[in-house]
Structures are given as structure tokens and as C-alpha cells.
């Protein structure tokens, strides 16, 4: 593979990564910020700690546990339709807010 091909592939991956980050930023603002704050810095319902205090893995585990546990809480309803990929993307986005 030539250097030019490597550069083009790298730029394509970087562009895809930026687009994905922007998608998760929009999703967070639309679906999560009402309870967790625009910068993920609010304790939701005085139960969940500010998301920016969590590691990425803790955020993934928390969202997955709530999603898979079901229930009728606001948190469970908000996470009910999230895919594993979306949870990973949102957790990564939250890390950018620190």
C-alpha cells in the first residue's frame, strides 16, 4: 500500500469518526441532556451521579444494566431502545465533556 493510499484511508476513518461523534453529541443533547445536563454534569433525579464523573466503562455498564433491567422509570424508558453500539458511542461522547 502506498503512502498516499494510507493517508486517504486515514482521512476517511477520521472523517467517519468525527461524523459519529457529532451524531452522538446530537443524540445526547436530544435524549439525555434533559436529565443529565447539557455537559453531562448534572446528577439525574438525585440518583445518578454526574456522568462526567464516570469512566467510559462505568457509563457503558450503567446504561446497559438499566436498559437490560427494563422497568418503567424515566431512565429505563430512555435507554430501552439503545443498541450496544449507541451505548458505546454515547459513553465515548460523555468522556469528551470532561
C-alpha positions in Angstrom: 0.0 0.0 0.0 1.4 3.4 -0.9 1.7 6.3 1.5 -1.0 8.2 -0.5 -3.4 5.3 -0.1 -2.7 5.1 3.7 -3.3 8.8 4.0 -6.6 8.6 2.2 -7.7 5.7 4.3 -6.7 7.6 7.5 -8.6 10.7 6.4 -11.7 8.6 5.6 -11.5 7.0 9.1 -11.0 10.3 10.8 -14.0 11.8 8.9 -16.2 8.9 9.9 -15.1 9.2 13.5 -15.9 13.0 13.6 -19.3 12.3 12.0 -20.1 9.6 14.5 -19.1 11.9 17.4 -21.3 14.6 16.1 -24.2 12.1 15.8 -23.7 11.0 19.4 -23.5 14.6 20.5 -26.8 15.3 18.9 -28.3 12.2 20.4 -27.1 13.1 23.9 -28.5 16.6 23.6 -31.8 15.3 22.3 -32.3 12.3 24.6 -30.1 12.7 27.7 -29.4 16.3 28.5 -32.8 17.0 29.9 -31.9 14.8 33.0 -28.1 14.7 32.9 -27.4 18.3 31.8 -26.0 19.7 28.6 -22.5 18.9 29.7 -23.4 15.6 31.4 -22.6 17.4 34.7 -25.9 17.1 36.5 -27.0 14.4 39.0 -30.1 13.0 37.4 -33.0 12.8 39.8 -30.5 12.9 42.7 -29.8 9.2 41.9 -27.4 9.0 39.1 -24.1 10.8 39.6 -23.0 13.4 37.0 -22.0 11.3 34.0 -18.7 13.2 33.6 -17.5 11.6 36.9 -17.8 8.1 35.4 -15.2 6.2 33.4 -16.2 5.2 29.9 -16.6 1.6 31.1 -18.7 2.6 34.1 -21.0 4.6 31.7 -21.4 1.6 29.4 -22.1 -0.7 32.3 -24.6 1.6 33.8 -26.6 2.3 30.6 -26.5 -1.4 29.7 -27.7 -2.5 33.2 -30.6 0.0 33.1 -31.5 -0.9 29.5 -31.5 -4.7 30.2 -33.2 -4.4 33.5 -36.3 -3.0 32.0 -38.7 -1.2 34.2 -40.8 1.9 33.8 -38.5 4.6 35.2 -37.5 7.5 33.1 -34.0 6.1 32.9 -35.2 2.7 31.7 -37.5 4.3 29.1 -34.7 6.5 27.8 -32.4 3.6 27.4 -34.8 0.9 26.3 -34.1 1.2 22.6 -30.4 1.9 22.7 -28.2 -0.6 20.9 -24.8 -1.7 22.2 -23.2 0.5 19.6 -25.2 3.5 20.6 -24.3 2.9 24.3 -20.6 2.7 23.4 -20.9 5.9 21.3 -22.7 7.8 24.0 -20.2 6.7 26.6 -17.3 7.8 24.4 -19.1 11.2 23.8 -19.6 11.7 27.5 -15.8 11.4 28.0 -15.3 14.4 25.7 -17.3 16.6 28.1 -14.8 16.3 30.9 
